[in-house]
Amino acid sequence: MNKLNPESGSAGGVALPENVNPEGRAKRPAEPLPKREKLPHEIPSWVNQGARHFITINCKHRNHDELTGKAGQLLESALYYEQNDKWHLWLMVVMPDHIHFIATFDLQQGIKPTISAWKSYQTKTLGIKWQSDFFEHRLRNQSEFDEKCHYIRTNPLRAGLIADSEDWPHVLDRISIDGGSAGGVAPPNDATPEGGAKRPAEPLSRNNGSAGGVAPPKDSQET
C-alpha cells in the first residue's frame, strides 16, 4: 500500500448531508451490543470539515470466519474510538473475514496511525490476525457515499450469508449510534427508510480500487 497522502482527506467540497429521515432507523441486531454509559458528547469540529473515507480491513486468512463471533466486541470498540474522537463513524459492517466501514477522521491524528492502532488493539485483546495495512478510498461526493453505503449494506447478501440485507446483525450506522435520532448527523438525501442508499438504476462503474493515489495493499482486496 502506498503511503497515504495527508491531503487526501481534506474537505474538498464534500458536504455533510443536510436532511433528516426520521424513518431511517437501522434494524436491531439479533443480539444487543454491550451497553456503554452514554456521556454528553458533541460532534468534533473536524467532522464538519473533513471528508468521508471508505475503509476495508481484511483478516490475514480469508474465507474463514474469524470475526462474526467477535463482532459485538469489534463494534463496541469502534464506538469507543468514536467517543474518544479518533473517528466519526457513518456505517460499519463486520463480515466473517473482513470489515467495511465509512468514517471521517481527525487528519491531525492521521488515518493510518488511527486504523493501525485499532487493529493492533484487536490483535492483542481478541487474537485477530490482520493483513498488513488496509484499503482506503476518499468519497469525493454524495454519489460515491451513497454507492458505498449500498455496497457495504448488501455485502452479506452478495456473499450468500443471508436472504435479505436487513437480516445481517453485525452493523452500526448513525441512526443506531445516535439512538434513533439524527444527533446532528443526517442520512443521505436519497436514503431508503431503512437507512440504506437506494440501488442505482444502472450499475455504477467501479474504480478498480483507486483511492485518489492510495492503492490497496498487494495482499488486500475490496470485497
TIVEX-16831 format. One record per residue (C-alpha): residue number from 1; residue in three letters; x, y, z. Coordinates in steps of 0.05 Angstrom, whole numbers, plus 5000, padded with zeros to 4 digits. Example, Ala and Ser with C-alpha at 12.3 -4.5 7.8 and 13.67 -1.06 7.14 Angstrom:
2
seq; type; u; v; w
1; ala; 5246; 4910; 5156
2; ser; 5273; 4979; 5143
END
This chain:
223
seq; type; u; v; w
1; met; 5000; 5000; 5000
2; asn; 5025; 5068; 4982
3; lys; 5036; 5120; 5035
4; leu; 4973; 5159; 5049
5; asn; 4971; 5230; 5025
6; pro; 4954; 5273; 5085
7; glu; 4916; 5320; 5039
8; ser; 4872; 5265; 5012
9; gly; 4823; 5273; 5070
10; ser; 4812; 5347; 5064
11; ala; 4741; 5372; 5057
12; gly; 4750; 5380; 4982
13; gly; 4680; 5408; 4976
14; val; 4648; 5346; 5005
15; ala; 4589; 5369; 5048
16; leu; 4553; 5330; 5101
17; pro; 4481; 5311; 5087
18; glu; 4431; 5364; 5108
19; asn; 4364; 5330; 5116
20; val; 4339; 5280; 5167
21; asn; 4298; 5219; 5151
22; pro; 4261; 5203; 5216
23; glu; 4245; 5133; 5189
24; gly; 4317; 5115; 5175
25; arg; 4326; 5071; 5236
26; ala; 4373; 5012; 5229
27; lys; 4347; 4943; 5243
28; arg; 4361; 4920; 5314
29; pro; 4417; 4867; 5317
30; ala; 4397; 4797; 5335
31; glu; 4438; 4803; 5399
32; pro; 4442; 4872; 5431
33; leu; 4511; 4904; 5435
34; pro; 4542; 4914; 5503
35; lys; 4516; 4979; 5531
36; arg; 4565; 5033; 5548
37; glu; 4542; 5091; 5591
38; lys; 4529; 5150; 5545
39; leu; 4565; 5213; 5563
40; pro; 4549; 5282; 5535
41; his; 4589; 5286; 5472
42; glu; 4588; 5340; 5419
43; ile; 4607; 5324; 5347
44; pro; 4680; 5346; 5338
45; ser; 4692; 5406; 5293
46; trp; 4735; 5364; 5246
47; val; 4674; 5322; 5227
48; asn; 4642; 5382; 5193
49; gln; 4708; 5399; 5159
50; gly; 4731; 5330; 5137
51; ala; 4715; 5282; 5082
52; arg; 4686; 5212; 5089
53; his; 4732; 5152; 5076
54; phe; 4713; 5082; 5056
55; ile; 4757; 5032; 5093
56; thr; 4766; 4957; 5085
57; ile; 4806; 4916; 5135
58; asn; 4820; 4843; 5117
59; cys; 4837; 4784; 5161
60; lys; 4903; 4750; 5146
61; his; 4867; 4686; 5128
62; arg; 4809; 4696; 5080
63; asn; 4749; 4650; 5071
64; his; 4749; 4634; 5145
65; asp; 4700; 4661; 5196
66; glu; 4745; 4695; 5246
67; leu; 4703; 4757; 5261
68; thr; 4628; 4744; 5269
69; gly; 4637; 4711; 5337
70; lys; 4674; 4774; 5359
71; ala; 4630; 4824; 5322
72; gly; 4598; 4853; 5384
73; gln; 4666; 4868; 5415
74; leu; 4692; 4898; 5350
75; leu; 4632; 4944; 5342
76; glu; 4636; 4964; 5415
77; ser; 4709; 4980; 5406
78; ala; 4693; 5021; 5344
79; leu; 4642; 5061; 5385
80; tyr; 4695; 5072; 5439
81; tyr; 4741; 5101; 5386
82; glu; 4687; 5149; 5365
83; gln; 4673; 5170; 5436
84; asn; 4747; 5186; 5443
85; asp; 4748; 5228; 5379
86; lys; 4790; 5180; 5339
87; trp; 4740; 5176; 5282
88; his; 4667; 5191; 5268
89; leu; 4630; 5130; 5241
90; trp; 4578; 5133; 5186
91; leu; 4570; 5059; 5174
92; met; 4606; 4995; 5194
93; val; 4593; 4922; 5175
94; val; 4631; 4864; 5204
95; met; 4637; 4806; 5155
96; pro; 4666; 4737; 5171
97; asp; 4736; 4754; 5146
98; his; 4737; 4829; 5136
99; ile; 4707; 4895; 5158
100; his; 4679; 4951; 5116
101; phe; 4665; 5020; 5144
102; ile; 4657; 5093; 5126
103; ala; 4685; 5145; 5174
104; thr; 4710; 5216; 5180
105; phe; 4779; 5222; 5213
106; asp; 4816; 5275; 5251
107; leu; 4871; 5284; 5200
108; gln; 4917; 5315; 5252
109; gln; 4919; 5246; 5285
110; gly; 4924; 5213; 5216
111; ile; 4884; 5158; 5183
112; lys; 4938; 5105; 5181
113; pro; 4961; 5113; 5254
114; thr; 4888; 5111; 5278
115; ile; 4869; 5048; 5240
116; ser; 4935; 5014; 5256
117; ala; 4926; 5026; 5330
118; trp; 4855; 4999; 5327
119; lys; 4877; 4937; 5290
120; ser; 4934; 4926; 5339
121; tyr; 4887; 4930; 5398
122; gln; 4840; 4878; 5368
123; thr; 4900; 4832; 5357
124; lys; 4922; 4839; 5429
125; thr; 4853; 4831; 5460
126; leu; 4816; 4786; 5412
127; gly; 4874; 4749; 5378
128; ile; 4853; 4772; 5308
129; lys; 4907; 4767; 5255
130; trp; 4900; 4820; 5201
131; gln; 4931; 4831; 5133
132; ser; 4981; 4887; 5132
133; asp; 4954; 4957; 5120
134; phe; 4883; 4968; 5094
135; phe; 4845; 4994; 5034
136; glu; 4824; 5068; 5035
137; his; 4784; 5109; 4987
138; arg; 4763; 5181; 4999
139; leu; 4690; 5191; 4980
140; arg; 4691; 5255; 4939
141; asn; 4617; 5268; 4933
142; gln; 4547; 5247; 4955
143; ser; 4540; 5198; 4897
144; glu; 4602; 5160; 4918
145; phe; 4579; 5159; 4990
146; asp; 4511; 5131; 4970
147; glu; 4543; 5078; 4926
148; lys; 4589; 5054; 4981
149; cys; 4533; 5053; 5033
150; his; 4494; 5008; 4987
151; tyr; 4556; 4965; 4973
152; ile; 4571; 4956; 5047
153; arg; 4499; 4941; 5068
154; thr; 4489; 4889; 5013
155; asn; 4557; 4855; 5023
156; pro; 4529; 4798; 5067
157; leu; 4473; 4787; 5015
158; arg; 4522; 4783; 4958
159; ala; 4564; 4734; 4998
160; gly; 4504; 4688; 5005
161; leu; 4503; 4694; 5081
162; ile; 4432; 4719; 5086
163; ala; 4369; 4724; 5043
164; asp; 4356; 4798; 5059
165; ser; 4408; 4851; 5072
166; glu; 4368; 4874; 5133
167; asp; 4379; 4807; 5167
168; trp; 4454; 4816; 5179
169; pro; 4462; 4835; 5253
170; his; 4534; 4859; 5254
171; val; 4520; 4931; 5232
172; leu; 4529; 5001; 5260
173; asp; 4504; 5065; 5228
174; arg; 4490; 5136; 5250
175; ile; 4418; 5121; 5269
176; ser; 4435; 5062; 5314
177; ile; 4494; 5100; 5343
178; asp; 4452; 5161; 5359
179; gly; 4396; 5121; 5389
180; gly; 4345; 5133; 5335
181; ser; 4354; 5208; 5329
182; ala; 4396; 5245; 5278
183; gly; 4441; 5273; 5332
184; gly; 4462; 5328; 5285
185; val; 4481; 5277; 5231
186; ala; 4431; 5263; 5176
187; pro; 4427; 5204; 5127
188; pro; 4438; 5217; 5053
189; asn; 4383; 5253; 5015
190; asp; 4364; 5191; 4976
191; ala; 4370; 5141; 5033
192; thr; 4316; 5089; 5039
193; pro; 4270; 5087; 5100
194; glu; 4316; 5031; 5127
195; gly; 4375; 5079; 5125
196; gly; 4409; 5047; 5065
197; ala; 4426; 5081; 5000
198; lys; 4379; 5067; 4942
199; arg; 4404; 5019; 4889
200; pro; 4426; 5058; 4827
201; ala; 4381; 5050; 4766
202; glu; 4442; 5028; 4726
203; pro; 4506; 4994; 4751
204; leu; 4557; 5044; 4773
205; ser; 4627; 5036; 4745
206; arg; 4680; 5012; 4793
207; asn; 4745; 5048; 4800
208; asn; 4787; 4985; 4808
209; gly; 4805; 5003; 4879
210; ser; 4833; 5071; 4862
211; ala; 4837; 5114; 4924
212; gly; 4860; 5180; 4896
213; gly; 4931; 5157; 4893
214; val; 4925; 5107; 4950
215; ala; 4926; 5035; 4926
216; pro; 4902; 4975; 4966
217; pro; 4958; 4931; 4993
218; lys; 4980; 4873; 4950
219; asp; 4951; 4822; 4997
220; ser; 4886; 4860; 5004
221; gln; 4825; 4869; 4961
222; glu; 4758; 4905; 4964
223; thr; 4707; 4850; 4979
END
